[in-house]
Amino acid sequence: MLPESQFTCIADVKAVLGEGPVWVEREKALYWVDIKGRKIFRRCADGVVKRWDTPLRVGSLIPRSKGGFVAGTDEGLAEADPEAGQYRVIANPEPALPDNRFNDAKVDRAGRLWAGTMDDSETQSTGALYRFDSAHRWTTVDSHYAVTNGPAFSPAGDVLYHNDSARQLTYAFDLDAGGNASNRRIFARYGEGDGYPDGMTVDREGCLWIAFWDGWCVRRLSPGGELLATFSLPVQRPTSCAFGGDGFNQLFVTSARIGLDEAERAAQPYAGGLFMLDAPVSGLAELPFAG
């Protein structure tokens, strides 16, 4: 029996691997991607959904302060114009790892971009977490990840959270004003039946909201790592979440259909869709990338 959902499907796009929701304040719209399906989606406040095909596999799409977007792709970090179908690679820290691709990405409270890579086949622990400054220079922050996911930042910007999904771990780092991460520790560890921590975001109270792949839910954790609430979805593979809307009191969640067999897809007709919850607490506006 499927869990009773607390979410509403607001875009039944049937993404193969939906990911990377981001509220773009200048457009009052939500963008997200289908990594394996090579698509970018936009849902405006009136509910109209537009989609674009992408020549690269886009794992994340981040608005830039100068306009346009930067995308994490299977060929590196790229300037992106979905409307024009134009993508220009501007940084590739892993030319010696052609089987790696960028996955999740977020911007910190100072406008720096943090993006993780992973082995696309999910068999090698070759993933790393990078920090990009406004001049597109990169710094390797952490390495040896199986599946990187969900950079997120405390409201004050002094704590960085990052997931190694395959190992069912969420890490926390201390983050100084210069963007230097230190003191990596395990923030939360998950077990059998919990699913795998995927994309995440932080609310105004400093709590983490984490989508759990194969967990059928989004969980809210306190800044101390205590489980505060579980919000169920009617799909097995939620992938990431982001706050948006007026007042940032709507939580948007992406999901995936990849790996589900015919019976599972029939039982989960909205798998791959975009979901929305009227959240009990509001989120924070995300800064655009300063580069």
TANORMO-V644538 format. One record per backbone hydrogen bond with DSSP energy under -0.5 kcal/mol. NH is the residue of the N-H (numbers start at 1). CO is the residue of the C=O. Records with the same first field share a line. If there is no record, write none. Layout:
NH: CO ; CO
This chain:
6: 232
8: 276
10: 8 ; 274
11: 274
13: 11
15: 272
18: 255
19: 33
22: 31
24: 22 ; 29
25: 23
27: 24
28: 24
29: 24
30: 43
31: 22
32: 41
33: 19
34: 39
35: 17
38: 34 ; 35
39: 34
40: 52
41: 32
42: 50
43: 30
44: 42 ; 48
45: 28
47: 44
50: 42
52: 40
54: 38
58: 56
59: 57 ; 72
60: 72
62: 70
64: 68
65: 289
67: 64
69: 80
70: 62
71: 78
72: 60
73: 71 ; 76
74: 57
76: 73
77: 91
78: 71
79: 88
80: 69
81: 86
85: 81
86: 81
88: 79
90: 77
91: 77
95: 92
97: 94
100: 97
101: 118
102: 73
103: 116
106: 114
108: 112
111: 108
113: 132
114: 106
115: 130
116: 104
117: 128
118: 101
119: 124 ; 146
120: 99
122: 119
126: 124
127: 145
129: 142
130: 115
131: 139
132: 113
133: 137
136: 133
139: 131
141: 129 ; 139
142: 129
144: 127
145: 127
149: 163
152: 161
154: 159
157: 154
160: 173
161: 152
162: 171
163: 149
164: 169
165: 147 ; 163
167: 164
168: 165
169: 164
170: 188
171: 162
172: 185
173: 160
174: 182
175: 158
176: 180
179: 176
181: 179
182: 174
185: 172
187: 170 ; 185
188: 170
190: 168
194: 191
196: 213
198: 211
199: 239
201: 209
203: 207
204: 282
206: 203
208: 221
209: 201
210: 208 ; 219
211: 199
212: 217
213: 196 ; 211
214: 236
215: 212 ; 236
216: 212 ; 236
217: 212
218: 231
219: 210
220: 229
221: 208 ; 219
222: 226
225: 222
228: 220 ; 226
229: 220
231: 218
232: 230
233: 216
238: 212
239: 254
240: 254
242: 252
244: 250
248: 245
249: 246
250: 244
251: 277
252: 242 ; 250
253: 275
254: 240
256: 237
257: 15 ; 16
258: 16
260: 257
265: 261
266: 262
267: 263
268: 264
271: 268
273: 270
274: 11
275: 253
276: 8
277: 251
279: 249 ; 277
283: 248
284: 202
289: 63
290: 111
